[in-house]
């Protein structure tokens, strides 16, 4: 995809997050014009000043600023990607994930690795367990008691 | 009379001494291997993601054993000790409550695979150190664990098959490094024959699965069935789900009968040679799927019935792998005795179960190859096992 097309697609995709209304559009446009007028009044003789003297050029520049503000808003508040809704899946408890039925289905989905993965998730959900094995090590853990 | 009483007293005393000398309180190991496995699982240290990947790479032969892997094995030394003792115990009862149907819990399956991965890593390290006998011992432990996983359920049977495949792959790799040592090879051969003589049976697993399924196919369990089937892409259509949800007692009775008859046909098909067996199993599965459209009693069988052709192929593949290993050990023994590989396959060796014929034997630059003479019909390809010889 060409860069221009990229931006177009990006704006199109992210558009729903930029909420604008008539009032906001007018205010943004007015602010943009005010900022430009101030620049012109300051009498800084640069290329931008020359271009911005025409009303059409002012409008074009204002449009650029609006898009810029929009992009900034998008970047500051990135859209949270929603996972695609495929099937309605009911959350299972770790014990339910370790039943014969559930492991059978995991195997049907992705073989023995899928079964391993599902069991591993279940055990992670179940939490910790003793890390030490010997009575000696347990004594050390219990400060010699 | 007095003498008789004295004799009785002495006999009683001797009996008491004998009974207390073998008191269960001091008997170790226990007569149920599952007790030791559960102990091992309690203290099993899970690997970090990095170590997990390293262990997988080591199994695949992509890396050599490194410090992290050695440390991970050291952390789990007691686990290895427990599972090795457990594997040596004859009986193993996991405490399944089969009356729960498919709701029976199987937390041990993935743990036993993790401990098997510890053993293969240990075997690879031992093999690198030149202790081939001990390395082969670790792999044989995995085979004994596979037998303990059992054939009460189909999924247990599949895990057992996976463990056998894992162990056989590593035995093949270790054999390629073993110098000509007739004693080690003969001992391995005897143990492999012993293991296969007591191997789990797919037919037993299928029969047991039928009992469990018949417990499950009941109106009161239908919520669990529908929940679980929702997780698989080839589950059930909305229309079928409605039919099952609204099924009365007669619907479930007819469903159980259909399932039971289907399993009976499958058990008959499993006795046939592989190509015919595969064909019949495929037809049976397709028939159940087709009938589910018109016959409500077939709906649950079509949905719950596992990919039986694939399972049959995995079973044949596992048994063929064992046969290839047995044949290979005999070839290694010939080499150990004569100093060179035989030019043709020695007579009377175990066969390729896909075709029912002898393996095709071919000498290569590094060793030899044993090939199937027919195809794995699920993958539609001819496979082979490569064995190398030590220089």
Interface residues (C-beta under 8 A of the other chain):
Chain A: X87 X88 X89 X90 X92 X95 X98 X99 X100 X101 X102 X103 X104 X105 X106 X107 X108 X109 X112 X115 X116 X119 X120 X122 X123 X129 X130 X131 X132 X133 X134
Chain B: X42 X43 X45 X46 X78 X101 X102 X103 X104 X105 X106 X107 X109 X110 X111 X113 X153 X154 X155 X158 X159 X162 X212 X216 X224 X225 X227 X228 X229 X230 X231 X232 X233 X234 X306 X307
